[in-house]
């Protein structure tokens, strides 16, 4: 898995703000996608003038950004009749629909699912789709975003969004304790732990303020990869028991042990009013916390009540570090109108679609008086366009520095890696981290157990592909 230097909770589908948590030869097979599950009639010969009906699924939660993009794509494809199923994507329902031949033409899903369905033959490869429209995936999207949907030397989806994590600082608490931004440095554990000790408070043995909330299970992959670990190999096989993964888990244990232990930390963070008026920054329940780019949107109504800055998450070598996450569009095996699906997905992710989305978000911010934090689209050109045109000074220097920090870390992304067992690997890692932080096993033991679970899942998926 490579790191590039190019420019939990769930993301809203087709939107610009996540609400709560969670590519170049479609050497595509036609209806059936070449997979065993769907049969197939040979490669799809994609055209650039689609007509007919297009059915799409998984487009719940479209906000102003999503609605603008949908309207733009519909205008470009005037000869296509688009119908939307706006219910949430459901993995079990998807496999059942493919097996029964009752599939939409486009499905929106988390990118961690893509390689799983590719290995099972439930979706079509999209290289020929990109080729037909003259789109180079690595030029339109960040290369680490593309790598999320590249498996077995083919691209299986059109990706969207990449909202990087960083560390959001409560400067009111840090300054009162005499702690500087530079001391919240994940590449220097001793320095970081001193800052935690200076800002952590408890009442009756129960945390009342965290010096640093690492979001241990919600951001487990960030910590393991950032500290030099590896979740999968180049073939997509799980590598959770790789010795390099221990450092990230052990660092999380140090941080949580310094604040009453993982059970106490988890119980405390579960009580946060994360999206409300008594959120953890208004009430000073954290001095610092790992947060994805979307969270400053939640805090923007509280400017004047919060004092914020941000610093990058840093890897073991001291470099800014981020991991790619987001959603993607796929074409199921057996789709009736892959031509329209291909064209529509690409229209939704082209620069003009994001420009329309940027205008819509700017209008929303003008109406509600909120701060425009930008759009983090998965496309470097679109990100830059939105930032240059609509991200303006808010009047709060700290908040502006937060926005700038999230833009600055965009170029330091790394793919999670595409694996047929992607979701299972993530779940197994979270279970291992929980077990280790609770002291029920050493990091090595917990990761070894997780590897067995993930390997079984990988073998089960690939055996049916």
C-alpha positions as CSV (number, residue, x, y, z in Angstrom):
1,X,0.0,0.0,0.0
2,X,1.5,3.3,-1.0
3,X,1.3,6.8,0.4
4,X,0.9,9.6,-2.1
5,X,1.9,13.2,-1.9
6,X,-0.6,14.4,-4.5
7,X,-2.9,17.0,-4.1
8,X,-17.7,6.8,11.8
9,X,-20.2,8.1,11.1
10,X,-21.9,8.0,7.8
11,X,-21.4,10.4,4.9
12,X,-24.6,11.7,3.4
13,X,-25.0,10.1,0.0
14,X,-24.3,12.5,-2.8
15,X,-24.1,15.3,-0.1
16,X,-21.3,17.5,1.1
17,X,-21.7,16.9,4.9
18,X,-21.4,13.6,6.7
19,X,-24.1,13.2,9.3
20,X,-23.2,10.3,11.7
21,X,-21.1,7.2,12.0
22,X,-20.0,4.5,9.8
23,X,-11.9,3.7,-13.1
24,X,-10.0,3.5,-16.6
25,X,-10.9,0.0,-19.0
26,X,-14.6,-1.1,-17.7
27,X,-13.3,-4.2,-19.3
28,X,-16.8,-4.6,-18.4
29,X,-18.9,-7.5,-18.7
30,X,-22.4,-6.7,-19.9
31,X,-25.5,-7.8,-18.1
32,X,-24.1,-10.2,-15.6
33,X,-20.8,-8.4,-15.3
34,X,-18.9,-11.6,-16.1
35,X,-19.5,-12.9,-12.6
36,X,-20.7,-16.3,-11.7
37,X,-23.7,-14.9,-9.8
38,X,-25.2,-13.1,-12.7
39,X,-24.2,-15.0,-15.8
40,X,-23.2,-12.7,-18.7
41,X,-23.5,-12.1,-22.4
42,X,-20.0,-10.8,-23.0
43,X,-18.4,-7.4,-22.6
44,X,-20.5,-4.2,-22.7
45,X,-19.8,-1.9,-25.6
46,X,-20.4,1.4,-23.9
47,X,-21.7,4.2,-26.0
48,X,-21.7,7.9,-25.3
49,X,-25.3,8.7,-26.3
50,X,-27.4,6.7,-23.8
51,X,-31.2,6.6,-23.9
52,X,-34.0,4.8,-22.2
53,X,-34.7,4.3,-18.5
54,X,-32.2,4.4,-15.7
55,X,-32.9,3.1,-12.2
56,X,-30.7,4.1,-9.3
57,X,-30.7,2.9,-5.6
58,X,-29.0,4.0,-2.4
59,X,-29.5,7.8,-2.9
60,X,-31.0,8.6,0.5
61,X,-30.0,11.7,2.4
62,X,-29.2,13.9,-0.6
63,X,-28.7,17.5,0.6
64,X,-28.2,20.7,-1.3
65,X,-25.0,19.5,-2.8
66,X,-26.5,16.2,-3.9
67,X,-29.6,17.7,-5.3
68,X,-27.5,20.2,-7.4
69,X,-25.4,17.4,-8.8
70,X,-28.5,15.2,-9.6
71,X,-30.1,18.1,-11.4
72,X,-27.0,18.8,-13.4
73,X,-26.6,15.1,-14.5
74,X,-30.2,14.9,-15.4
75,X,-29.9,18.0,-17.6
76,X,-26.9,16.5,-19.4
77,X,-28.7,13.2,-20.1
78,X,-31.9,14.6,-21.5
79,X,-32.7,11.3,-23.3
80,X,-32.5,9.2,-20.2
81,X,-35.5,8.8,-17.8
82,X,-34.0,8.6,-14.3
83,X,-35.9,7.0,-11.4
84,X,-34.5,7.1,-7.9
85,X,-34.9,4.7,-5.0
86,X,-34.0,6.9,-2.1
87,X,-33.8,4.2,0.5
88,X,-30.5,3.3,2.1
89,X,-28.2,0.8,0.7
90,X,-28.5,-2.6,2.3
91,X,-25.9,-5.3,1.7
92,X,-28.2,-8.3,2.2
93,X,-30.9,-6.7,0.0
94,X,-28.3,-6.0,-2.7
95,X,-27.1,-9.6,-3.0
96,X,-30.7,-10.9,-2.9
97,X,-31.7,-8.5,-5.7
98,X,-28.7,-9.5,-7.9
99,X,-29.4,-13.2,-7.4
100,X,-33.0,-12.6,-8.4
101,X,-32.2,-10.5,-11.4
102,X,-34.0,-7.5,-10.0
103,X,-31.3,-4.9,-10.0
104,X,-31.1,-1.2,-10.6
105,X,-28.6,0.2,-13.0
106,X,-26.6,2.2,-10.5
107,X,-26.1,1.6,-6.8
108,X,-24.4,4.0,-4.3
109,X,-22.4,2.3,-1.5
110,X,-19.5,2.7,0.8
111,X,-16.2,2.1,-1.0
112,X,-15.2,-0.7,1.4
113,X,-17.9,-2.9,-0.2
114,X,-16.7,-2.5,-3.8
115,X,-14.0,-5.2,-3.9
116,X,-16.2,-7.6,-2.1
117,X,-18.9,-7.4,-4.8
118,X,-16.3,-7.4,-7.5
119,X,-14.8,-10.7,-6.2
120,X,-18.3,-12.2,-6.1
121,X,-19.1,-11.1,-9.7
122,X,-22.0,-9.0,-8.5
123,X,-20.8,-5.8,-10.1
124,X,-19.3,-4.9,-13.4
125,X,-15.7,-3.6,-14.0
126,X,-15.7,-0.1,-15.3
127,X,-12.5,0.4,-17.3
128,X,-14.3,0.4,-20.7
129,X,-16.8,2.9,-19.3
130,X,-14.1,5.4,-18.5
131,X,-12.4,4.7,-21.9
132,X,-15.6,5.3,-23.8
133,X,-15.9,8.7,-22.3
134,X,-12.3,9.6,-22.4
135,X,-12.0,9.9,-18.6
136,X,-8.7,9.1,-16.9
137,X,-9.6,8.1,-13.3
138,X,-6.2,9.0,-11.9
139,X,-6.6,12.5,-13.3
140,X,-10.2,13.1,-12.2
141,X,-9.8,11.7,-8.7
142,X,-7.0,11.5,-6.1
143,X,-5.1,8.4,-6.9
144,X,-5.5,7.0,-3.4
145,X,-9.3,7.4,-3.8
146,X,-9.1,5.5,-7.0
147,X,-7.1,2.8,-5.3
148,X,-10.0,2.3,-2.9
149,X,-12.0,0.9,-5.9
150,X,-9.1,-0.9,-7.8
151,X,-9.0,-4.6,-7.4
152,X,-7.5,-7.4,-9.5
153,X,-6.0,-4.8,-11.9
154,X,-9.5,-3.4,-12.8
155,X,-11.6,-0.5,-11.6
156,X,-15.0,-1.3,-10.3
157,X,-16.6,2.0,-9.3
158,X,-16.8,5.7,-9.8
159,X,-15.7,7.2,-6.4
160,X,-16.8,10.3,-4.7
161,X,-15.9,12.2,-1.6
162,X,-12.8,12.1,0.6
163,X,-13.2,13.9,3.9
164,X,-9.8,13.6,5.7
165,X,-9.4,13.3,9.4
166,X,-7.3,15.8,11.5
167,X,-7.1,16.7,15.2
168,X,-9.6,19.4,16.2
169,X,-8.2,21.4,19.1
170,X,-10.1,23.1,21.9
171,X,-7.7,26.0,22.4
172,X,-9.6,27.4,25.4
173,X,-8.7,24.3,27.3
174,X,-5.2,23.9,25.9
175,X,-4.1,27.4,26.6
176,X,-5.5,27.3,30.2
177,X,-3.2,24.3,30.8
178,X,-0.2,25.9,29.1
179,X,-0.3,23.4,26.2
180,X,0.7,24.4,22.7
181,X,-0.7,23.1,19.4
182,X,2.6,21.5,18.6
183,X,2.4,19.3,21.7
184,X,-0.7,17.5,20.2
185,X,1.6,15.4,18.0
186,X,0.8,11.8,17.3
187,X,4.3,11.2,16.1
188,X,5.8,12.0,19.6
189,X,3.9,9.8,22.1
190,X,5.8,11.1,25.1
191,X,5.0,14.7,24.3
192,X,1.4,13.8,23.5
193,X,0.9,11.9,26.7
194,X,2.3,14.9,28.7
195,X,-0.3,17.1,27.1
196,X,-3.0,14.6,27.9
197,X,-2.0,14.5,31.5
198,X,-2.0,18.3,31.7
199,X,-5.6,18.6,30.3
200,X,-7.4,15.4,31.5
201,X,-9.7,15.8,34.4
202,X,-11.9,13.4,36.3
203,X,-14.5,13.4,39.1
204,X,-14.7,10.5,41.4
205,X,-12.6,8.4,39.1
206,X,-14.8,9.1,36.1
207,X,-13.5,11.3,33.2
208,X,-14.9,14.8,33.1
209,X,-12.6,16.0,30.3
210,X,-10.4,14.1,27.9
211,X,-7.1,15.5,27.1
212,X,-7.2,13.7,23.8
213,X,-10.0,11.6,22.3
214,X,-8.3,9.3,19.7
215,X,-11.7,7.8,18.7
216,X,-10.0,4.5,19.0
217,X,-12.4,2.1,17.3
218,X,-14.0,4.7,14.9
219,X,-10.5,5.6,13.6
220,X,-8.6,2.3,14.2
221,X,-7.4,2.1,10.7
222,X,-6.0,5.6,10.8
223,X,-3.9,4.8,13.9
224,X,-2.6,1.4,12.7
225,X,-1.7,2.7,9.2
226,X,-0.4,5.9,10.5
227,X,2.0,4.2,12.9
228,X,3.4,2.1,10.0
229,X,1.0,-0.8,9.9
230,X,-0.6,-2.7,7.0
231,X,-4.1,-4.0,6.8
232,X,-4.0,-5.9,3.5
233,X,-1.4,-7.1,1.0
234,X,-1.2,-6.2,-2.7
235,X,-3.6,-9.1,-3.5
236,X,-6.2,-7.8,-1.0
237,X,-5.5,-10.5,1.6
238,X,-5.8,-9.4,5.2
239,X,-2.6,-8.8,7.1
240,X,-3.9,-7.9,10.6
241,X,-1.3,-10.0,12.3
242,X,1.6,-8.2,10.7
243,X,4.0,-7.1,13.5
244,X,3.9,-3.5,12.2
245,X,0.3,-3.2,13.3
246,X,1.1,-3.5,17.0
247,X,2.5,0.0,17.4
248,X,-0.8,1.7,16.5
249,X,-2.8,-0.5,18.9
250,X,-0.3,0.0,21.7
251,X,-0.3,3.7,21.3
252,X,-4.1,3.8,21.6
253,X,-3.8,1.8,24.8
254,X,-1.3,4.3,26.2
255,X,-3.6,7.2,25.4
256,X,-6.8,5.6,26.9
257,X,-5.0,4.1,29.9
258,X,-3.8,7.6,30.8
259,X,-7.4,8.8,30.9
260,X,-9.0,6.1,33.1
261,X,-8.9,3.2,30.7
262,X,-10.8,2.4,27.6
263,X,-14.1,1.4,29.3
264,X,-14.3,4.7,31.1
265,X,-13.3,6.7,28.0
266,X,-15.8,4.9,25.8
267,X,-18.6,5.4,28.4
268,X,-17.7,9.1,28.6
269,X,-17.6,9.7,24.9
270,X,-20.9,7.9,24.3
271,X,-22.5,10.5,26.5
272,X,-21.3,13.4,24.3
273,X,-24.0,15.6,22.7
274,X,-22.0,15.5,19.5
275,X,-24.5,17.2,17.3
276,X,-26.2,19.3,19.9
277,X,-25.9,22.6,21.8
278,X,-24.0,20.8,24.6
279,X,-21.4,19.3,22.3
280,X,-18.0,18.4,23.7
281,X,-16.4,21.6,22.5
282,X,-19.0,23.9,23.8
283,X,-18.8,22.2,27.2
284,X,-15.0,21.7,27.2
285,X,-15.3,17.9,27.5
286,X,-12.3,17.5,25.2
287,X,-9.1,19.3,24.8
288,X,-8.4,17.6,21.4
289,X,-10.2,15.0,19.3
290,X,-9.7,13.2,16.0
291,X,-12.4,14.4,13.7
292,X,-13.2,14.0,10.0
293,X,-13.6,17.1,7.8
294,X,-17.3,17.2,8.1
295,X,-17.4,17.9,11.9
296,X,-16.5,21.6,11.7
297,X,-19.8,22.0,9.8
298,X,-21.5,20.7,13.0
299,X,-19.6,23.2,15.1
300,X,-20.0,26.3,12.8
301,X,-23.3,27.4,14.5
302,X,-21.4,27.7,17.8
303,X,-18.7,30.2,16.7
304,X,-18.4,32.5,19.7
305,X,-19.0,29.6,22.1
306,X,-16.1,27.5,20.9
307,X,-12.4,28.3,20.4
308,X,-10.9,26.0,17.7
309,X,-7.8,25.2,15.9
310,X,-6.6,22.1,14.2
311,X,-3.3,20.1,13.6
312,X,-2.7,17.2,11.2
313,X,-2.6,13.7,12.4
314,X,1.0,12.8,12.0
315,X,2.5,9.4,11.1
316,X,5.4,7.7,12.9
317,X,7.9,9.7,10.9
318,X,6.3,13.0,11.8
319,X,4.6,13.6,8.4
320,X,0.9,14.7,8.0
321,X,-1.1,11.5,7.3
322,X,-4.7,10.8,6.2
323,X,-6.7,7.9,5.0
324,X,-9.3,7.9,2.2
325,X,-12.9,7.0,2.8
326,X,-16.1,7.8,1.0
327,X,-18.8,6.3,-1.2
328,X,-18.9,5.1,-4.8
329,X,-21.2,4.3,-7.6
330,X,-21.3,0.8,-9.1
331,X,-23.1,-1.0,-11.9
332,X,-24.6,-4.3,-10.8
333,X,-24.3,-7.4,-12.8
334,X,-27.4,-7.7,-14.9
335,X,-28.0,-4.0,-15.1
336,X,-30.4,-3.3,-17.9
337,X,-28.9,0.1,-19.0
338,X,-25.2,0.1,-18.3
339,X,-24.7,2.8,-21.0
340,X,-26.8,5.3,-19.1
341,X,-25.3,4.1,-15.8
342,X,-21.8,4.8,-17.0
343,X,-22.6,8.2,-18.4
344,X,-24.7,9.3,-15.4
345,X,-22.0,8.3,-12.8
346,X,-19.4,10.2,-14.7
347,X,-21.6,13.3,-15.1
348,X,-22.2,13.3,-11.3
349,X,-18.5,13.5,-10.7
350,X,-17.3,15.9,-13.3
351,X,-16.1,19.4,-12.6
352,X,-19.2,21.2,-13.7
353,X,-21.4,19.0,-11.4
354,X,-19.2,20.0,-8.5
355,X,-19.3,23.6,-9.6
356,X,-23.1,23.4,-9.5
357,X,-22.8,21.8,-6.0
358,X,-20.5,24.6,-4.8
359,X,-22.9,27.2,-6.0
360,X,-25.8,25.5,-4.1
361,X,-23.8,25.2,-0.9
362,X,-22.7,28.9,-1.2
363,X,-26.4,29.8,-1.5
364,X,-27.3,27.7,1.5
365,X,-24.6,29.3,3.6
366,X,-25.7,32.8,2.5
367,X,-29.2,32.0,3.5
368,X,-28.4,30.5,6.9
369,X,-25.4,32.6,7.7
370,X,-23.2,29.6,8.3
371,X,-19.5,29.2,7.5
372,X,-18.6,27.6,4.2
373,X,-16.1,25.0,5.0
374,X,-15.8,23.8,1.4
375,X,-16.6,20.6,-0.3
376,X,-14.2,17.6,-0.2
377,X,-15.2,15.8,-3.3
378,X,-12.6,13.1,-4.1
379,X,-11.4,15.2,-7.0
380,X,-8.4,17.6,-6.6
381,X,-9.5,20.0,-9.3
382,X,-13.0,20.3,-7.9
383,X,-11.7,20.7,-4.4
384,X,-9.5,23.6,-5.5
385,X,-12.3,25.2,-7.5
386,X,-14.7,25.2,-4.6
387,X,-12.0,26.5,-2.2
388,X,-10.9,29.3,-4.5
389,X,-14.4,30.5,-5.3
390,X,-16.5,30.0,-2.2
391,X,-14.4,29.4,0.9
392,X,-14.0,32.9,2.4
393,X,-12.8,34.3,5.7
394,X,-15.4,33.6,8.4
395,X,-14.4,36.4,10.8
396,X,-13.1,33.7,13.3
397,X,-9.4,33.2,12.7
398,X,-9.3,29.9,14.6
399,X,-12.2,28.5,12.5
400,X,-10.5,29.6,9.3
401,X,-7.3,27.9,10.4
402,X,-9.3,24.7,11.0
403,X,-10.7,24.8,7.4
404,X,-7.2,25.4,6.0
405,X,-5.8,22.5,7.9
406,X,-8.3,20.1,6.5
407,X,-7.4,21.3,3.0
408,X,-3.7,21.1,3.7
409,X,-3.9,17.4,4.7
410,X,-5.8,16.4,1.5
411,X,-2.5,15.6,-0.4
412,X,-1.3,13.2,2.3
413,X,-3.9,10.6,1.7
414,X,-3.4,6.8,1.7
415,X,-5.9,4.2,0.5
416,X,-7.4,1.8,3.0
417,X,-6.7,-0.7,0.3
418,X,-9.2,-2.7,-1.7
419,X,-10.0,-6.2,-0.5
420,X,-12.8,-8.7,-1.1
421,X,-13.1,-8.8,2.7
422,X,-12.8,-5.0,3.2
423,X,-15.7,-4.6,5.6
424,X,-14.8,-7.7,7.6
425,X,-11.2,-6.6,7.9
426,X,-12.4,-3.3,9.4
427,X,-14.8,-5.0,11.8
428,X,-12.1,-7.5,12.9
429,X,-9.6,-4.7,13.5
430,X,-12.1,-2.8,15.6
431,X,-12.8,-5.9,17.6
432,X,-9.1,-6.5,18.1
433,X,-8.5,-2.9,19.2
434,X,-11.4,-3.1,21.7
435,X,-10.1,-6.4,23.1
436,X,-6.6,-5.0,23.5
437,X,-7.6,-1.7,25.0
438,X,-9.8,-3.5,27.6
439,X,-6.8,-5.5,28.6
440,X,-8.4,-8.8,27.6
441,X,-5.5,-9.7,25.3
442,X,-2.2,-8.3,24.3
443,X,-2.1,-6.4,21.0
444,X,-0.4,-9.3,19.3
445,X,-2.9,-11.8,20.6
446,X,-5.9,-9.7,19.6
447,X,-4.5,-9.0,16.1
448,X,-3.8,-12.7,15.6
449,X,-7.4,-13.5,16.5
450,X,-8.6,-10.8,14.2
451,X,-6.5,-12.1,11.3
452,X,-8.1,-15.6,11.6
453,X,-11.5,-14.0,11.4
454,X,-10.6,-11.8,8.5
455,X,-8.9,-14.6,6.6
456,X,-11.9,-16.8,6.9
457,X,-14.0,-14.0,5.5
458,X,-11.6,-13.4,2.6
459,X,-11.6,-17.1,1.7
460,X,-15.3,-17.3,1.8
461,X,-15.7,-14.4,-0.5
462,X,-13.1,-15.4,-3.0
463,X,-14.3,-19.0,-3.1
464,X,-17.6,-17.8,-4.4
465,X,-16.2,-15.3,-6.9
